[in-house]
Amino acid sequence: MDLSPSRDDALVAVAAGVLAVVGNVAAVGLATNRLVLGRVDAAVVNATPPALVTFSIEQLGSTGHLLHLALSGALTVGAFAAVALGGLAVARRADAKAAAVTATAGTVALLAYAMTTTPLAAIGSGVGAAVPVAVALLRSSGATVDLDRRRTIELVASVSALAALGSAAGILRTPESAADVGGSEPRAMLDAAAPASFDVDGLGGLVSTRRAHYEVDINAIDPSRNAATHTVSITGAVDTEREFTMAQLRALPTENRYNTLRCVGDDLNGEKIDTAVWTGVPTNALLDEPEPTGDCECVMLRAADGYHVQFPLEALRGGLLAYGMNGKELPKGHGFPVRALVPGHWGETNTKWLTEIEFLDEAVDGYWEKKGWEGTGPVETVAKLHAVERHGDGRVTVAGPAYAGTRGVDRVEVSTDDCETWRDADLTDPLPGDDVWRQWKATLDLDAPTEVVVRATDGTGRRQPETESRSFPSGPSGWVRREVRP
């Protein structure tokens, strides 16, 4: 008797693997620490060689996240499918259908529990995996799974419907918060920024919407946190360790700020740079009381997703522990319930889902430093060319953001003759704040495709570096060049 798995066995096993993942999501929502897929995805990320991580960031961008999530999904489904295949083997060998279903559900549940230590996650996965196996065995004519074309289509359709319903149920379990924070001031700041922005096609406002603001994370699935139980601890080389609940943080004096973030791994003229109105607690309210006991004068910020970043303590002073964005509570993707904002530094230091500020005895590498990056320092000055508006008479308006961290932007220049001559661009008035971008624009008369070059000068008089460098390891720099057609 041939006991090797059949094609139909494989189909049922894959269906069981898919529904095991979906059952997990339906049971616990999108909480990374309770998602089997989240745990596998984190393991894949941590196991990826640094060189491949750098290639993915520089060459693939957000597509890299999708690829490693697809790999994680395939590994997760494959693991559960293998268990289901074993259950079907039990049915073939012993003609014990009930035992096969029970063995599949129990083994998948144990596997899910081992990865998440969450009983509800284990139950969801076990039940999900058992459904296709049970349906297939009940509808088969004998000990083997024997599905004709019609039954195959019915099974696939049923799995698809259950997957859609289960995924929807999981998403509904973790709704985005939309509570107002910061009083009336954030709305007034948003209203003030809107008319101050340049009206150029393709150029967004001086304040980015919550959805438009870029997001970069180490994992493809964001952690879900409960504000009622979330805490931020101050630990390590200090005279007194402390722990703050979100209620305690919100009871401290509140500040609303315009603040710009720029990604260290972005292209030179990339679009991972945005500004929002942030509401939170100045970090000095937490840092002034504890007395460091070490000589390092550096801290490690730790996050709920396993991310950690080390940099000088002085860089964190003057920062913000933000729990609001554009007048609402932080969205999940931006670090709900609290994140750090570190003035003038690359986006990687602005830790989301912040759980701990650890004072260190000596400097140690953070997450990205272990992978060869060195992006914890101040941002490079840059003027980007993002928007091109054609007026139909040969005139073209080019525009973009300019940013230099806490140094501010004093000037943006544009050249259309291979940098032989330069003209000053118009700049928006500076928004209040120490770490905010400006917009620039210039209207040009072009009669042929032309390379337009832009450069900025910061508030200290230092010009944007001319030589172009890649984002790895310390962030991109150089004059931005783009061909513009009339």
Solvent accessible surface area in square Angstrom, and as a share of the most:
residue,aa,sasa,rsa
1,M,189,0.85
2,D,113,0.59
3,L,55,0.27
4,S,65,0.42
5,P,76,0.48
6,S,52,0.33
7,R,213,0.78
8,D,27,0.14
9,D,1,0.01
10,A,45,0.35
11,L,52,0.26
12,V,0,0.00
13,A,3,0.02
14,V,77,0.44
15,A,10,0.08
16,A,0,0.00
17,G,0,0.00
18,V,48,0.28
19,L,7,0.03
20,A,0,0.00
21,V,21,0.12
22,V,17,0.09
23,G,13,0.13
24,N,1,0.01
25,V,19,0.11
26,A,31,0.24
27,A,17,0.13
28,V,2,0.01
29,G,0,0.00
30,L,51,0.25
31,A,2,0.02
32,T,13,0.08
33,N,75,0.38
34,R,83,0.30
35,L,2,0.01
36,V,0,0.00
37,L,30,0.15
38,G,0,0.00
39,R,92,0.34
40,V,22,0.13
41,D,1,0.00
42,A,25,0.19
43,A,61,0.47
44,V,21,0.12
45,V,15,0.09
46,N,97,0.50
47,A,82,0.64
48,T,29,0.17
49,P,77,0.48
50,P,65,0.41
51,A,81,0.63
52,L,96,0.48
53,V,17,0.10
54,T,11,0.06
55,F,106,0.44
56,S,26,0.17
57,I,47,0.24
58,E,32,0.14
59,Q,120,0.53
60,L,63,0.32
61,G,28,0.27
62,S,76,0.49
63,T,65,0.38
64,G,5,0.05
65,H,55,0.25
66,L,117,0.58
67,L,98,0.49
68,H,35,0.15
69,L,50,0.25
70,A,64,0.50
71,L,91,0.45
72,S,0,0.00
73,G,18,0.18
74,A,65,0.50
75,L,93,0.46
76,T,2,0.01
77,V,31,0.18
78,G,37,0.35
79,A,41,0.32
80,F,0,0.00
81,A,11,0.08
82,A,62,0.48
83,V,29,0.17
84,A,0,0.00
85,L,51,0.25
86,G,36,0.34
87,G,3,0.03
88,L,0,0.00
89,A,24,0.19
90,V,55,0.32
91,A,0,0.00
92,R,21,0.08
93,R,161,0.59
94,A,68,0.52
95,D,95,0.49
96,A,31,0.24
97,K,61,0.26
98,A,81,0.63
99,A,50,0.39
100,A,0,0.00
101,V,34,0.20
102,T,93,0.54
103,A,45,0.35
104,T,1,0.00
105,A,26,0.20
106,G,34,0.32
107,T,64,0.37
108,V,0,0.00
109,A,23,0.18
110,L,130,0.65
111,L,59,0.29
112,A,0,0.00
113,Y,99,0.38
114,A,77,0.59
115,M,50,0.22
116,T,3,0.02
117,T,95,0.55
118,T,20,0.12
119,P,84,0.53
120,L,83,0.41
121,A,0,0.00
122,A,8,0.07
123,I,102,0.52
124,G,11,0.10
125,S,0,0.00
126,G,2,0.02
127,V,91,0.52
128,G,9,0.09
129,A,0,0.00
130,A,14,0.11
131,V,52,0.30
132,P,1,0.01
133,V,0,0.00
134,A,26,0.20
135,V,57,0.33
136,A,1,0.01
137,L,1,0.01
138,L,144,0.72
139,R,92,0.34
140,S,10,0.07
141,S,102,0.66
142,G,31,0.30
143,A,30,0.23
144,T,72,0.42
145,V,7,0.04
146,D,83,0.43
147,L,15,0.08
148,D,75,0.39
149,R,198,0.72
150,R,136,0.49
151,R,69,0.25
152,T,35,0.20
153,I,108,0.55
154,E,59,0.27
155,L,10,0.05
156,V,70,0.40
157,A,58,0.45
158,S,56,0.36
159,V,16,0.09
160,S,62,0.40
161,A,54,0.41
162,L,74,0.37
163,A,20,0.16
164,A,64,0.49
165,L,123,0.61
166,G,10,0.09
167,S,41,0.26
168,A,47,0.36
169,A,42,0.32
170,G,0,0.00
171,I,99,0.50
172,L,137,0.68
173,R,125,0.46
174,T,32,0.19
175,P,106,0.66
176,E,99,0.44
177,S,33,0.22
178,A,70,0.54
179,A,52,0.40
180,D,108,0.56
181,V,11,0.07
182,G,24,0.23
183,G,66,0.64
184,S,94,0.60
185,E,87,0.39
186,P,1,0.00
187,R,140,0.51
188,A,60,0.46
189,M,26,0.12
190,L,28,0.14
191,D,77,0.40
192,A,61,0.47
193,A,2,0.01
194,A,70,0.55
195,P,110,0.69
196,A,39,0.30
197,S,21,0.14
198,F,36,0.15
199,D,140,0.72
200,V,8,0.05
201,D,96,0.50
202,G,72,0.69
203,L,24,0.12
204,G,54,0.51
205,G,37,0.36
206,L,1,0.01
207,V,25,0.14
208,S,11,0.07
209,T,87,0.51
210,R,53,0.19
211,R,230,0.84
212,A,71,0.55
213,H,5,0.02
214,Y,34,0.13
215,E,82,0.37
216,V,59,0.34
217,D,23,0.12
218,I,15,0.08
219,N,9,0.05
220,A,33,0.26
221,I,25,0.13
222,D,28,0.15
223,P,9,0.05
224,S,30,0.20
225,R,82,0.30
226,N,94,0.48
227,A,32,0.25
228,A,91,0.70
229,T,101,0.59
230,H,2,0.01
231,T,37,0.21
232,V,0,0.00
233,S,20,0.13
234,I,0,0.00
235,T,26,0.15
236,G,35,0.34
237,A,12,0.09
238,V,14,0.08
239,D,87,0.45
240,T,81,0.47
241,E,104,0.47
242,R,89,0.33
243,E,105,0.47
244,F,10,0.04
245,T,52,0.30
246,M,7,0.03
247,A,78,0.61
248,Q,94,0.42
249,L,1,0.00
250,R,81,0.30
251,A,87,0.67
252,L,52,0.26
253,P,101,0.63
254,T,68,0.40
255,E,60,0.27
256,N,20,0.10
257,R,47,0.17
258,Y,9,0.03
259,N,4,0.02
260,T,1,0.00
261,L,6,0.03
262,R,1,0.00
263,C,13,0.08
264,V,12,0.07
265,G,9,0.08
266,D,12,0.06
267,D,89,0.46
268,L,18,0.09
269,N,44,0.23
270,G,12,0.12
271,E,122,0.55
272,K,55,0.23
273,I,5,0.02
274,D,16,0.08
275,T,0,0.00
276,A,0,0.00
277,V,0,0.00
278,W,0,0.00
279,T,0,0.00
280,G,0,0.00
281,V,0,0.00
282,P,32,0.20
283,T,0,0.00
284,N,55,0.28
285,A,47,0.37
286,L,3,0.01
287,L,2,0.01
288,D,102,0.53
289,E,117,0.52
290,P,6,0.04
291,E,106,0.47
292,P,36,0.23
293,T,89,0.52
294,G,18,0.17
295,D,143,0.74
296,C,30,0.18
297,E,103,0.46
298,C,8,0.05
299,V,0,0.00
300,M,3,0.01
301,L,0,0.00
302,R,79,0.29
303,A,11,0.08
304,A,34,0.26
305,D,22,0.11
306,G,50,0.48
307,Y,20,0.07
308,H,27,0.12
309,V,1,0.00
310,Q,29,0.13
311,F,2,0.01
312,P,76,0.48
313,L,1,0.01
314,E,127,0.57
315,A,17,0.13
316,L,0,0.00
317,R,75,0.27
318,G,33,0.32
319,G,0,0.00
320,L,0,0.00
321,L,0,0.00
322,A,0,0.00
323,Y,10,0.04
324,G,0,0.00
325,M,0,0.00
326,N,17,0.08
327,G,12,0.11
328,K,72,0.30
329,E,20,0.09
330,L,1,0.00
331,P,14,0.09
332,K,38,0.16
333,G,9,0.08
334,H,2,0.01
335,G,0,0.00
336,F,34,0.14
337,P,0,0.00
338,V,0,0.00
339,R,10,0.04
340,A,0,0.00
341,L,1,0.00
342,V,1,0.01
343,P,25,0.16
344,G,3,0.03
345,H,27,0.12
346,W,5,0.02
347,G,14,0.14
348,E,20,0.09
349,T,0,0.00
350,N,4,0.02
351,T,2,0.01
352,K,20,0.09
353,W,4,0.01
354,L,0,0.00
355,T,31,0.18
356,E,39,0.18
357,I,1,0.00
358,E,36,0.16
359,F,7,0.03
360,L,18,0.09
361,D,101,0.52
362,E,122,0.55
363,A,70,0.54
364,V,66,0.38
365,D,81,0.42
366,G,0,0.00
367,Y,15,0.06
368,W,35,0.12
369,E,34,0.15
370,K,127,0.54
371,K,22,0.09
372,G,35,0.34
373,W,3,0.01
374,E,110,0.50
375,G,0,0.00
376,T,25,0.14
377,G,27,0.26
378,P,86,0.54
379,V,3,0.02
380,E,50,0.23
381,T,1,0.01
382,V,1,0.01
383,A,0,0.00
384,K,0,0.00
385,L,0,0.00
386,H,37,0.17
387,A,2,0.01
388,V,26,0.15
389,E,37,0.17
390,R,128,0.47
391,H,70,0.31
392,G,79,0.76
393,D,93,0.48
394,G,30,0.29
395,R,100,0.36
396,V,1,0.00
397,T,9,0.05
398,V,0,0.00
399,A,0,0.00
400,G,0,0.00
401,P,5,0.03
402,A,0,0.00
403,Y,1,0.00
404,A,0,0.00
405,G,1,0.01
406,T,72,0.42
407,R,67,0.25
408,G,27,0.26
409,V,9,0.05
410,D,95,0.49
411,R,102,0.37
412,V,1,0.00
413,E,7,0.03
414,V,1,0.01
415,S,2,0.01
416,T,54,0.32
417,D,56,0.29
418,D,104,0.54
419,C,31,0.19
420,E,138,0.62
421,T,87,0.50
422,W,59,0.21
423,R,113,0.41
424,D,79,0.41
425,A,12,0.10
426,D,85,0.44
427,L,40,0.20
428,T,5,0.03
429,D,111,0.57
430,P,90,0.56
431,L,16,0.08
432,P,98,0.61
433,G,53,0.51
434,D,117,0.61
435,D,6,0.03
436,V,14,0.08
437,W,17,0.06
438,R,37,0.13
439,Q,3,0.01
440,W,0,0.00
441,K,61,0.26
442,A,3,0.02
443,T,53,0.31
444,L,8,0.04
445,D,120,0.62
446,L,16,0.08
447,D,141,0.73
448,A,46,0.36
449,P,66,0.41
450,T,25,0.15
451,E,80,0.36
452,V,0,0.00
453,V,0,0.00
454,V,0,0.00
455,R,18,0.06
456,A,0,0.00
457,T,17,0.10
458,D,0,0.00
459,G,48,0.47
460,T,99,0.57
461,G,58,0.55
462,R,132,0.48
463,R,108,0.39
464,Q,2,0.01
465,P,34,0.22
466,E,98,0.44
467,T,109,0.64
468,E,115,0.52
469,S,50,0.32
470,R,138,0.50
471,S,8,0.05
472,F,52,0.22
473,P,49,0.31
474,S,50,0.32
475,G,7,0.06
476,P,2,0.01
477,S,12,0.08
478,G,0,0.00
479,W,21,0.07
480,V,1,0.01
481,R,103,0.38
482,R,88,0.32
483,E,104,0.46
484,V,2,0.01
485,R,136,0.50
486,P,64,0.40
